[in-house]
Each structure stands twice: as C-alpha cells, then as structure tokens.
Amino acid sequence: MEATIGPDAWKKSTISNIKLASVVVQRSDKFNDLGRQLDPLPSLRDHCMQNSNAQIHAYVRETSSVVVKLRDSLLEVDEEIKSLLRSKENLEKALEHIRKDIIINEQSHLRRKAKPPREMALDGGDDLISAERKHLLKLKRVLEAQLRSVQKQLQVLDNSRKRLKAVLQERQRVLELKSESVASAGRISARLSVRDRAKSPEVNPLGPYTPEVAQSIQLASDAIKQSHVLRAQVADAIDETAKLQKQAHKSVNDGLTKKVGESMTMKQHLQMACGENRMAIHRGHRWHYATDVARGYTMGPVSSNDLTTRERLDRPIVKVYQRHPGTQLPEAQEIIEGTHGLQDSLDAIGRNIGMLRLTKARVKADIKDKGAAARVDSSVVRYRRRNANHRWVVGGFA
C-alpha cells in the first residue's frame, strides 16, 4: 500500500464524508422510490374534482329517483283525492235524493189530510208512510256519517299531499345543481322498472332517502289504502241506500194504490146498497099508498049519507038478529080496530121510509167521501211517481 502524505485524521474525515454522502444518496434514492409509489400525482386536483363530481352525480341520480318516487306518490294521492271527491259528489247526490224523498213523504202525509173526516182514520197507508219516513231518516243518518268520514279522509289526504309537496321541494333543492335533472325526471321515471319502483332504498338521515321522505311516502300509502276501503264502503252504501229507497217508495205506492182499489170497491158496494135502498123506498111508497087506500076503504065514505044499506050497522038483517038477547055483533069494534091497525101500519111504513131516506143520505155521503178519499190517494200516488226521479228543486216542486 502506497504511503500517503496526508495525516490520518484528514484521511478518515474525508472517508467518513464519502461514506455519509453514499448513505445519504442511498437514503435519498430510497425515499424517491417510495415517493414515486406514495406521493400524489400532479393530476391530484383534477382527480379530486372528478371524484367529487362523480359523488355529486351519484347523489343527484339517487335524489332524482327519490324525487320520482315522491312525485309518483304525489300523483297517486292527487288521483285518489279526485276519486274520493267523485265519491263525495255521489254521496251528496244520494243525500239530496234522501232529503227529497223525505219531503215527498211529508207532502204525502199532508195531502192525505185533505180527505173527508169519515176517511181520516189511520190505515195501512199511514203506517207505510210513517215506516218510510223512519227508514229514510235512518238512511240519511247513515249517509251523513259516511259523508263525515269522507271529509275527514279528504283532510288526511290533503295533509299527506302538503307533506309530500314540502318534502319534494326540499329534495329538489339538490337537483338545481343539475339543470336537466328536473326536466328529465319523467324520463328517469320511465326508465325505472317496476321492481326498482317497488323496492324502497335504504333509509339514511344524511342520504337522499331520509326518514322524513320514507315517513311521508308511507303515510300517503296508508291514506290511499284507507281511501280505497272508504270509497268501496261509500259505493256499497249508496247502492244499498238506492235499493232500499226504491223498495220503500214502491211499498208506499203499492199500499196507497191498494187503498184506492179498496175505496173504489167499497164505493161500488155502497152504490149497490144505495140502489137497493132506493128500490126499498119505492116499494115502501107503493105499500104506503096501498095501505092508505085500504084504510080509506075500511073507514068508509066521509058522509054517512053515502053508506049503502049493506054497510050500515042497523041494516034489517041485523035488526032482526038482535031481537033476541045476547046477539051483539063485533063488527063495529073490528072495523075500528082494523082502522087503527092500518093507521099503525101507515105510521110504521112512514117511519121505515124515513129511516130508508136517512140511510140513503148516509150511504150517499159515504159514497162521496169514498170517492174523495180515492181521489186524494190517487193524487198522492201520482205526486209520488211524478217526483220519484228527483229532477226537481227543493222549494220549487209542485
């Protein structure tokens, strides 16, 4: 080994620096290699921006799906409100018909009071009218309860709609970042399959599908289901009410028609009795005339000068017969008794004729009352049939 001129300390210091430099170089190369692996690229800013935009677009797409779901739910609520409003209109129309039938019932009862006093006794027609009124009032209470239920359900649906609109507006605030999001909501809805719509996304308080969204959609769904059930109940109630109305109306009309037939039958029987009574009066007059003539014959002539010899009580054969004692004849007594008997018969015939006349007057009055009652009941039936179609205004009917 060649000897060095420099001192050893100097040489060692230099060698130490060379080794240190080599170590530092190796360490630097090692860190450079590690930096090449771990240090971010110069495109970090662009990469971060792209990642953020992708996250935003994914969130917007999910939010768009939630908005579509909210809009579908809102449309279903709107359609259900329209259907329930139609049911409410039908219910109000049915209630109007019930009220008109009650007015017809009251008018029928009042019109029947125009009958003569003889025909004012309560009959089956009055019972049918009273039963119809009770039935109509019961149906009216049922429909009014249904109407109150419909109004409450409409309020529930309206509150659900307001809540959906509020949540929809809140969710749409994110869609303003993407100009085409709102416009393309319909296209997104069309692209979504039925299965995708049926399944609900996961509820996340910090995600697109928040608990408020889930709760508002669930409340709307429950309200729609309740509305479906209520509409079915209302439709059944309206159909049943219309059927019962027609049955009650027909029952009263048939009863009044039957009463008119009975009145006309009774009137015909009364007319027959009146005819027989009139014939009996004529027979009584003829018999009274014949009895009066017989009484005149029995009493004899007015003047004794007009008596023939055979009619005298002191005719010769009687004088000869009365020469013996105990030969008194009852002829005079029998004539007197016969005259009195004929007079009594005349009086009885007169009384009978008077009774026949009174009976005739009573039967004629009964015939008149029966005819008037039949006309009143017929007018009531015509009135009920004329107004049965409910095509008239309350307060303006005839």
Summary of the structure (lengths in Angstrom):
residues: 398
radius of gyration: 58.8
end to end distance: 147.1
largest distance: 237.4
contacts: 1048
relative contact order: 0.10
helix: 83%
strand: 0%
